[in-house]
Amino acid sequence: MAIKCDICNQMVSDYGDHVRSEHPLTHAEVRDLLERYEQGTLDLPTEQRVVCHLTSCDSCSGELADLRDREHVADHLPVMAE
């Protein structure tokens, strides 16, 4: 079954392979998008490209894990009274 690529509008049989090979993001691009990815504010095609990159890149997946850890710690810091 063919699926339409949201980036190039081409019909493809394997979306993940197509995006990884035809529309890859660089490590720097993914790292710049991680915060917005975590917040859920990316458009769908960009989010899909980030996900495709993260599934095959331990380095960027580690950056995402670090971001999540920092957010978790920040969420649990005590609030200082004024």
SVG drawing of the C-alpha trace seen along z (x, -y; Angstrom):
<svg xmlns="http://www.w3.org/2000/svg" viewBox="-2 -38 28 40">
<polyline fill="none" stroke="black" stroke-width="0.4" points="0.0,0.0 1.4,-3.4 1.5,-6.4 1.7,-10.0 4.9,-11.8 3.9,-15.0 7.1,-16.6 7.3,-15.9 3.8,-14.6 5.3,-11.4 3.6,-8.1 5.9,-5.7 5.6,-2.2 7.8,-2.6 7.4,-6.1 10.2,-5.7 12.8,-4.6 11.7,-7.3 12.0,-10.1 15.4,-8.8 16.8,-8.6 15.1,-11.4 14.6,-14.0 17.1,-13.4 17.7,-16.0 21.3,-16.6 22.2,-16.2 22.4,-20.0 18.9,-20.4 17.5,-17.7 19.1,-19.2 17.7,-22.6 14.2,-21.1 14.3,-18.9 12.7,-21.4 9.9,-22.1 9.5,-18.4 9.2,-17.7 6.6,-20.6 4.6,-19.1 4.8,-22.3 6.4,-21.0 4.3,-20.7 3.6,-17.0 6.1,-16.6 8.9,-18.0 7.9,-15.9 8.0,-12.8 11.5,-13.7 12.7,-14.2 11.2,-10.9 12.8,-9.1 16.2,-10.6 15.8,-9.7 15.0,-6.1 18.4,-5.6 20.6,-8.1 21.8,-7.3 23.5,-10.7 20.4,-12.7 18.2,-10.3 20.6,-10.9 20.2,-14.6 16.4,-14.2 16.8,-12.1 19.0,-14.7 16.5,-17.4 13.7,-15.4 15.9,-14.8 16.6,-18.5 12.9,-19.3 12.0,-16.7 14.5,-18.2 13.3,-21.7 9.7,-20.7 10.6,-19.3 12.7,-22.2 11.3,-23.8 9.7,-27.2 11.4,-30.0 9.0,-32.2 9.5,-35.9"/>
</svg>
